């Protein structure tokens, strides 16, 4: 049994509404949820315990997580979130963004214009 929720990829500077298309977990549409000057990159996914999957399945999900981050990085700085991070709804996402807003803003400012 799976529960639909939001898979969290990373935090970026806020911008106009963005939709990255169906590049997320299981083909979900990746979008942003904005709180002030920062935004969370997220998409729908079934909540799962990745430790219960086979190594091959887990690697497939890790690769998807990485591909989304790489796509986002083509347009802006991003603070990547740990693989396997979920939020139940947009309210939880906004709470995360609000609670760490100052630290997120400082980190994004330090990363702006840098490439790795």
SERO-4910 file (N, C-alpha, C, O; in steps of 0.05 Angstrom, whole numbers):
BEGIN
 pado doro    nc1    nc2    nc3   cac1   cac2   cac3    cc1    cc2    cc3    oc1    oc2    oc3
  Unk    A     17    -24      0      0      0      0     18     25      0     37     26     16
  Unk    A     12     44    -17     28     68    -18     10     92    -13    -14     92    -17
  Unk    A     23    113     -3      9    138      3     20    160    -15     45    164    -15
  Unk    A      3    173    -30     13    195    -47     20    219    -30      5    226    -11
  Unk    A     42    231    -36     51    255    -22     70    270    -41     68    266    -65
  Unk    A     87    287    -30    106    303    -45    134    293    -40    143    290    -17
  Unk    A    148    287    -62    177    280    -60    192    307    -62    186    323    -79
  Unk    A    212    311    -44    227    336    -43    254    332    -55    269    314    -47
  Unk    A    261    349    -75    287    348    -88    307    368    -78    330    362    -73
  Unk    A    298    393    -75    317    414    -66    304    441    -63    280    444    -68
  Unk    A    320    460    -54    311    487    -49    325    506    -69    350    504    -72
  Unk    A    310    524    -81    321    543   -100    311    571    -94    293    574    -78
  Unk    A    324    591   -106    313    618   -103    285    619   -115    279    606   -135
  Unk    A    267    634   -103    240    636   -114    240    650   -141    257    667   -147
  Unk    A    221    642   -157    218    654   -183    188    652   -190    172    644   -174
  Unk    A    182    661   -213    154    657   -222    147    628   -222    165    611   -221
  Unk    A    122    622   -222    113    594   -222    129    578   -243    130    585   -266
  Unk    A    140    555   -234    155    538   -252    144    510   -251    135    500   -231
  Unk    A    144    498   -274    136    470   -277    157    458   -295    160    465   -318
  Unk    A    172    439   -285    194    426   -300    184    403   -317    199    391   -332
  Unk    A    158    397   -316    147    375   -332    149    348   -318    156    347   -294
  Unk    A    142    327   -332    140    300   -320    167    287   -318    172    266   -330
  Unk    A    186    298   -302    213    287   -300    217    275   -272    240    266   -266
  Unk    A    197    275   -255    201    266   -227    198    236   -223    196    221   -242
  Unk    A    197    229   -198    193    201   -191    168    190   -204    147    202   -204
  Unk    A    171    166   -216    149    153   -230    135    171   -251    111    168   -255
  Unk    A    150    189   -263    140    207   -284    123    230   -274    108    242   -290
  Unk    A    124    236   -248    108    258   -237    118    285   -247    142    289   -253
  Unk    A    100    304   -248    107    332   -257    121    346   -234    111    348   -212
  Unk    A    145    356   -240    161    370   -220    154    400   -221    153    411   -243
  Unk    A    149    411   -198    141    439   -196    155    452   -172    171    439   -159
  Unk    A    149    477   -167    159    491   -143    137    500   -125    115    507   -135
  Unk    A    142    500    -99    125    512    -79    141    535    -67    163    530    -56
  Unk    A    131    559    -69    146    583    -62    137    594    -35    113    595    -28
  Unk    A    157    603    -19    152    617      6    171    641      7    195    638     14
  Unk    A    162    664      0    178    688      0    199    687    -22    193    685    -46
  Unk    A    225    687    -14    247    688    -34    259    661    -40    278    660    -55
  Unk    A    248    640    -29    258    613    -34    235    595    -43    211    601    -38
  Unk    A    242    572    -55    222    554    -64    232    525    -62    256    520    -63
  Unk    A    213    506    -58    220    478    -57    213    465    -84    192    470    -95
  Unk    A    232    450    -95    227    434   -119    215    408   -110    227    394    -93
  Unk    A    191    401   -120    177    378   -110    160    366   -132    156    377   -153
  Unk    A    150    342   -127    133    329   -146    118    306   -131    127    297   -110
  Unk    A     96    297   -143     80    276   -131     96    249   -132    110    244   -151
  Unk    A     92    234   -111    105    207   -110     90    191    -89     77    201    -71
  Unk    A     93    165    -92     83    147    -71    105    145    -49    128    139    -55
  Unk    A     96    150    -24    115    148     -2    124    119      0    107    100      0
  Unk    A    150    115      1    160     88      4    185     87     21    199    107     25
  Unk    A    191     63     30    215     58     45    235     47     25    234     23     18
  Unk    A    254     63     16    273     55     -4    291     32      5    301     17    -11
  Unk    A    294     29     31    311      7     42    298    -20     37    312    -40     39
  Unk    A    273    -21     31    259    -46     26    261    -55     -4    253    -77    -11
  Unk    A    271    -37    -21    273    -43    -49    299    -58    -56    317    -58    -40
  Unk    A    299    -70    -79    324    -83    -87    345    -61    -93    338    -38    -97
  Unk    A    370    -69    -94    391    -49   -100    386    -36   -127    390    -12   -130
  Unk    A    378    -52   -147    373    -42   -173    351    -21   -174    353     -1   -187
  Unk    A    329    -27   -160    307     -8   -158    315     18   -144    309     40   -153
  Unk    A    330     15   -122    339     38   -107    357     55   -124    354     80   -124
  Unk    A    375     43   -139    393     58   -157    377     73   -179    384     95   -186
  Unk    A    356     61   -188    339     74   -208    326    100   -196    325    121   -210
  Unk    A    317     98   -172    305    122   -159    327    143   -152    322    167   -155
  Unk    A    350    134   -144    372    153   -138    379    168   -164    384    192   -164
  Unk    A    380    154   -186    387    166   -212    365    186   -220    372    208   -230
  Unk    A    340    180   -215    318    199   -221    321    224   -204    318    246   -214
  Unk    A    327    221   -178    331    243   -160    353    261   -171    350    286   -172
  Unk    A    376    249   -179    398    264   -189    392    278   -215    400    301   -219
  Unk    A    378    265   -233    371    278   -259    353    302   -255    356    322   -269
  Unk    A    335    301   -236    318    324   -230    335    347   -220    332    370   -229
  Unk    A    353    342   -201    371    362   -191    388    374   -213    392    398   -214
  Unk    A    399    357   -231    415    367   -252    399    385   -271    410    405   -281
  Unk    A    374    378   -276    357    395   -293    352    422   -280    354    443   -293
  Unk    A    346    422   -254    341    447   -239    366    464   -239    365    489   -241
  Unk    A    390    452   -236    415    467   -235    422    481   -261    439    498   -261
  Unk    A    409    473   -283    415    488   -308    404    516   -307    413    533   -323
  Unk    A    385    522   -289    373    548   -287    379    564   -262    377    588   -262
  Unk    A    387    550   -241    392    565   -216    408    548   -196    413    524   -200
  Unk    A    417    562   -175    430    549   -153    409    531   -139    386    537   -139
  Unk    A    418    509   -128    400    491   -114    414    479    -89    437    472    -90
  Unk    A    399    478    -68    407    463    -44    394    436    -46    370    434    -42
  Unk    A    409    415    -52    397    389    -56    388    377    -29    402    381     -8
  Unk    A    366    364    -29    356    351     -5    364    321     -6    369    310    -27
  Unk    A    365    309     17    373    281     20    354    264      4    330    268      4
  Unk    A    365    244    -10    349    225    -25    328    212     -6    335    204     16
  Unk    A    304    210    -15    283    197      0    268    215     20    256    205     39
  Unk    A    268    242     15    254    260     33    226    266     22    223    273     -2
  Unk    A    206    263     39    178    267     31    165    288     49    174    293     72
  Unk    A    144    300     39    126    317     55     98    309     48     92    302     26
  Unk    A     80    310     68     53    302     64     37    320     45     20    311     30
  Unk    A     43    346     47     27    366     31     43    392     29     65    395     40
  Unk    A     31    411     14     44    437     10     48    452     36     67    467     39
  Unk    A     30    449     55     32    462     81     58    454     95     72    470    106
  Unk    A     64    428     95     89    418    107    113    430     92    133    436    105
  Unk    A    112    432     66    134    443     51    138    472     59    161    480     63
  Unk    A    116    487     61    118    515     69    130    518     97    145    536    102
  Unk    A    123    500    115    134    500    142    164    495    141    179    509    156
  Unk    A    173    477    125    202    472    122    216    497    112    237    505    123
  Unk    A    206    508     90    218    532     79    218    555     99    239    569    101
  Unk    A    197    559    112    195    582    131    214    578    155    227    597    164
  Unk    A    216    553    165    232    548    189    262    552    184    277    559    202
  Unk    A    271    548    159    299    551    154    306    573    134    327    573    122
  Unk    A    287    591    130    289    610    108    316    626    109    329    628     88
  Unk    A    324    636    132    348    652    133    373    636    125    390    646    110
  Unk    A    375    612    135    398    595    129    397    587     99    418    586     86
  Unk    A    374    581     89    371    574     61    379    597     43    394    593     23
  Unk    A    370    621     49    377    645     33    407    649     34    419    655     13
  Unk    A    420    648     57    449    652     59    464    631     42    483    638     27
  Unk    A    455    606     43    469    585     28    465    589     -2    484    586    -17
  Unk    A    441    596    -10    436    601    -39    453    625    -49    463    624    -71
  Unk    A    456    646    -33    472    669    -40    501    660    -44    515    670    -62
  Unk    A    511    643    -26    539    633    -28    543    616    -54    565    616    -65
  Unk    A    522    602    -62    524    584    -85    519    597   -111    526    586   -132
  Unk    A    507    620   -111    499    634   -136    523    637   -155    544    647   -147
  Unk    A    520    629   -179    540    632   -200    563    613   -198    582    615   -213
  Unk    A    562    593   -180    584    574   -177    575    547   -189    551    540   -188
  Unk    A    594    533   -201    588    508   -214    607    487   -204    630    492   -197
  Unk    A    597    462   -202    614    439   -195    610    417   -214    623    396   -212
***
